[in-house]
Amino acid sequence: MSAVLDHITKPTKQEQQLAMASHQQLAKALQTLKMSDPEIEIEETQEKIKVPLKALQLLAKILEVTSQGKPISIVPIATEMTTQAAADMLGCSRPHLVKLLEKGDIAYTKIGKHRRIRFEDVMEYKGKMKKEQEQLLIQIMKADEEAGLYDS
């Protein structure tokens, strides 16, 4: 997984501008679609392709994010990852991740001696930690306000 993440690059200004224009056109077209499997045409080859509506909606999201200059990676949700890939995704060390797994904070399966973690379980844990951090920040800010550290 970390090898995949190493090849992600930030979009160029030209790619951002093209993505913005494309996103606007695609978003407008998606609002009028009534079919669940619309057909798109590649102008250069006049080839027509049926595409699931959800795939076009995902493409619109990719274009939106690209237009903002953010790098993007697509990972199938059912993907299982190694402990090192999961640690990389969480921004922690592999030994720390293993402790989280053994405490039961993140679900995993064991194949022989190797632990495998589902992508969605890593993302769920990451979201949970983010919410807890936000709550702690709110508590700290309230305590500072009560202590008179902020001017009204």
JOLINLIN-V80943 format. One record per residue. N is the residue number from 0. RES is the residue in one small letter. PHI is phi in degrees with one decimal (999 if undefined). Layout:
N_RES_PHI + N_RES_PHI
This chain:
0_m_999 + 1_s_-65.1 + 2_a_-64.8 + 3_v_-65.4 + 4_l_-67.1 + 5_d_-67.3 + 6_h_-94.4 + 7_i_-81.1 + 8_t_-123.1 + 9_k_-72.1 + 10_p_-63.8 + 11_t_-73.0 + 12_k_-58.7 + 13_q_-63.9 + 14_e_-64.2 + 15_q_-62.8 + 16_q_-64.9 + 17_l_-63.0 + 18_a_-62.8 + 19_m_-63.9 + 20_a_-63.4 + 21_s_-64.4 + 22_h_-60.7 + 23_q_-60.5 + 24_q_-65.8 + 25_l_-67.2 + 26_a_-60.9 + 27_k_-64.0 + 28_a_-64.6 + 29_l_-63.9 + 30_q_-66.7 + 31_t_-98.0 + 32_l_-68.1 + 33_k_-117.4 + 34_m_-90.9 + 35_s_-86.7 + 36_d_-137.5 + 37_p_-66.8 + 38_e_-104.8 + 39_i_-114.3 + 40_e_-124.5 + 41_i_-90.3 + 42_e_-56.3 + 43_e_-61.2 + 44_t_-110.3 + 45_q_57.2 + 46_e_-81.8 + 47_k_-104.4 + 48_i_-132.8 + 49_k_-82.4 + 50_v_-129.4 + 51_p_-59.1 + 52_l_-55.8 + 53_k_-62.2 + 54_a_-68.1 + 55_l_-67.5 + 56_q_-64.8 + 57_l_-65.9 + 58_l_-60.5 + 59_a_-61.0 + 60_k_-65.9 + 61_i_-61.4 + 62_l_-63.6 + 63_e_-61.5 + 64_v_-66.3 + 65_t_-62.7 + 66_s_-64.1 + 67_q_-86.6 + 68_g_81.2 + 69_k_-94.2 + 70_p_-68.0 + 71_i_-138.4 + 72_s_-139.0 + 73_i_-111.9 + 74_v_-127.0 + 75_p_-58.0 + 76_i_-60.7 + 77_a_-77.9 + 78_t_-64.1 + 79_e_-101.7 + 80_m_-127.4 + 81_t_-76.1 + 82_t_-64.6 + 83_q_-67.7 + 84_a_-64.3 + 85_a_-65.8 + 86_a_-62.1 + 87_d_-59.8 + 88_m_-65.8 + 89_l_-86.7 + 90_g_74.3 + 91_c_-131.4 + 92_s_-79.5 + 93_r_-64.0 + 94_p_-60.1 + 95_h_-65.1 + 96_l_-61.3 + 97_v_-59.2 + 98_k_-61.6 + 99_l_-61.8 + 100_l_-64.5 + 101_e_-71.0 + 102_k_-75.6 + 103_g_90.2 + 104_d_-70.3 + 105_i_-132.5 + 106_a_-71.9 + 107_y_-155.9 + 108_t_-122.6 + 109_k_-117.1 + 110_i_-115.7 + 111_g_65.7 + 112_k_-92.7 + 113_h_-97.1 + 114_r_-90.0 + 115_r_-128.1 + 116_i_-121.1 + 117_r_-74.3 + 118_f_-52.6 + 119_e_-64.8 + 120_d_-69.8 + 121_v_-64.7 + 122_m_-67.0 + 123_e_-63.4 + 124_y_-62.3 + 125_k_-60.8 + 126_g_-64.1 + 127_k_-61.8 + 128_m_-64.6 + 129_k_-64.0 + 130_k_-62.8 + 131_e_-63.8 + 132_q_-63.5 + 133_e_-61.5 + 134_q_-63.7 + 135_l_-63.7 + 136_l_-62.4 + 137_i_-62.3 + 138_q_-62.3 + 139_i_-64.0 + 140_m_-62.9 + 141_k_-63.3 + 142_a_-64.5 + 143_d_-65.0 + 144_e_-64.5 + 145_e_-64.5 + 146_a_-81.5 + 147_g_79.3 + 148_l_-83.2 + 149_y_-112.5 + 150_d_-85.2 + 151_s_-90.5
